[in-house]
Amino acid sequence: MIFVIFDIDGTLVHSNKIDSQCFADSYTTVFERPFPSIDWRDYPHVTDDTIFGTVFKNQFSRSPLDSEKQAFKDHFVANILTARQRDPSAFNEVPGARPMMEALSKDDRYRVGIATGGWQAPAQVKLNFVGIDFAEIPAGYADGNPTRPDIINTAINQGKALYGEPTKIVYVGDAIWDLTTCREMKIPLIGIRVRGDLDFFKEKGLEYVFTGYEDLSAFQRAVEKISI
């Protein structure tokens, strides 16, 4: 059994950075301070917990209260829902993502999981937009997990508890921090680049890069063949 773990943003759901702007706008509204940057490379770890905590601590010289973090999360989710209402194309399914997840889930050779740098509530809202069922699969979110390895390990541990020891773990992601994390953790990565800029990953030595999952057989072959 191969355990295939998916990122969400840019990997299963393509939002064209609208979710990033929703994050920044929510911060400005709730805390009445400018949000410094939506270039996530500017932060020590690309997770909602760390990004939010870093900006808050820099501006208020203390850590946020749980109530302050929750107020921000609630506003962020509301902003995402408003953006989707305003523009139904704002959060699109990466081509073939939902049928691919359904096919892998029904195939005894594979098990699927999710590991995203986002918090659980907004992440699940975005999965609902594209009809991906997350209810019974292992998942790692940013809630209480400051780093991406923490998040992926949460999904791995849940997967092992639910499915047993896999023969191989494969991660599927779209960003440079996915590549950095997978190399740190010695997990093979399959790249997704919705815009078609496959060289983004290929010039960094990644063998398998796709623009989506419409060719399910090709994706499955990559899952079977990929190694560190």
N, C-alpha and C positions, 0 to 999 in steps of 0.2 A: 504494500500500500504506500502510495506517494502522497504526502501531505502538501497541498498547494495553498499557500497563504497569499492573499491579495491585499494590497493597498486599496484605498477608495478613490481619493481625489486624483483625477488624471489617469486612473487605472480601471476603475469600474464606472465612475461618474466623471463627465467632463464639464466643468463649470466656467472655463475661460476666465479664471481669476475673480469671478463675481463673488465667490465665497470669501476670498481674501479681503475684498473691499467691504463685505458685510461685517467681517471681523473688526476691521479698522474703524468703520463707522459706528459700530456698537460701542467700542471703547470710548470714542470721542463723545458720544451721547451720554453714556452712563457716568463717565468720570470727568467730563468737561476738560479734557486735556487732549492735545494732538497725538495721534498715533504715529510713531516715528517712521515706520517702513513696513511695507508688505513684501519686501524681498527677504524671504525666510532665511536666506543664507547669512543674514546679519545677526542671527541669534545663535546662542551656544548649542541648542538642540531644536530640531524642527518638530516640535510638538506643541499643541495648543496650551498645555500646562506651562511649559517653559517659556514660550513666547509671551503669554499673558503675564506670568509672574515676573519675567525680566523687565518688561515695560513698566509694570506697576511699581516694582521696587525702585527702578531708576527715577521715577517721577515722584513717588511719595516717601521714599527712604524707609520703607517697611514692606513686609509681606502682606498680601491681601487677606482680609478676613474671609472665612468661608461664605458668609452672607454676601460679600462683595463679589466673590467669584461666581456665586450662583446668580446674582443679579445680572452679571455680564453674560453668562451662558444663556439665560432666559432671553435676553435682548438679542443675542446672536442668532438663536434659533428663530425668533420672530422675524428678524431681518432676512434670513434665508427664505422663510415662507413668503414674505412680502415680495422678495425679488423673483421668486418662482411665479407668483400670481401675476406680477407685472409683465414678466417675460417667460412664457412656458418653455422656451428653448434655453433658458439660463442654465439648467442642470440636465444635460443630456446623458443618456446611456452611451458609454464607449461602445462602438459597433460590435454587436454580438455578445456583450457581457452577460446579459441575463440568460439567454439560452445556453451559453457556455457553462455558467455556474450550475444550471439545472442538469446539464448533461454529465458533468463531472460528478455531481452529487449522486447520480443514479448508477454510476459505474464503479464497481467494487475495486477497481485498480487505484482509485483516487479518493481522497477526502479533502474538503476545502475548509479554509478558515479566513479570517479577516484580521489584519493588523494595520491600524491607521494612526497617524500622528494627531488625528482629531479627537475631540471629546465624543463620548458615546451619543449624547442626545442629538447634536447636529449631524453626526455621521449617519445615524439611523434615519433621520429625516431625508437625507440625500439618497440613501438606498431605497427608501419608500418611493421617492420620485420616479425611479426607474424600474420598480417592481422586483427588486432583488430581495429574496427572503433570507433574513439573517437570524431568524428566531432560534434556530437549533444548531447553529454552527459555532465552533470556537472563535473567540474574538478578543483582540487586545486593543484597548483604546487609551487615550492620553490621560484619562481620569486616574490620578494617583501614580502615573508612570511618566517620569520626567524625560526619559530618553527613548529613542526608537528601539534599541536593543531590549529595553525593559518591556516595551509594547509587544515586540515580536516574541519574546520569551513567554509572555503571558499567554499568547495564542498557542504557542508550541506546547506549553504545559497543559492547557485545557484540551488540546488535541490528543495528547498522549493519554490523558485520563479518560477521554471519551472513546478513542479509537484504538489505543494501544500504540506500541512503538512502530513508527513508520520506517520503511526501507530507505526513504529519502525525503528531505524537506526542500521545497522550492518556493522562492518568494517571487512575486510579480509586482513590479512598481514602475514608476514613470520618471523619477527625479534623481538628481545626482546624489542626494542624501540616501536614497534607497541603495544605490550602488556602494556608497561608502560603508553603510551599515552592514550590508550583506558580505562585503569583503572582510570587515572586522569580525563578523560572526561566522565566517566560512560557510555561508549558505549560497547556493547558486541563484542567480537572478535572471529572470526573463524580463526584458524591457518592453514597455508600452509607450509609444509616441503617437498620439492621436493625430497630430498635425503632419505626420509623415516625415519628420526630420530624423530618420533612422540613424544618421551618422552621429547624432548626439551621444548615443551609447556605443555604436560600433567602433568609433575611433578611440574609445576607451577600452576596447578589447572584449566587449560583450558580443557573444556569438548569436544569440537569438533576440531579435527585436521586432515587434509587430505594431501595426497601427490600430489593431483591434483583434477581435476573436471570430470574425466571420468565417475564416478557414479553420474550423475546429480541429480537423485532422492534423494540420500543420502545427497548431498550438500543442496538441497532445504529443506529437512527435518530439517537440522541443522539450516538453516536460519529461518525457522518457529518456531523452538523450543527454540533457544538460548535466554537467558536473562542475565541480569547483575548478 
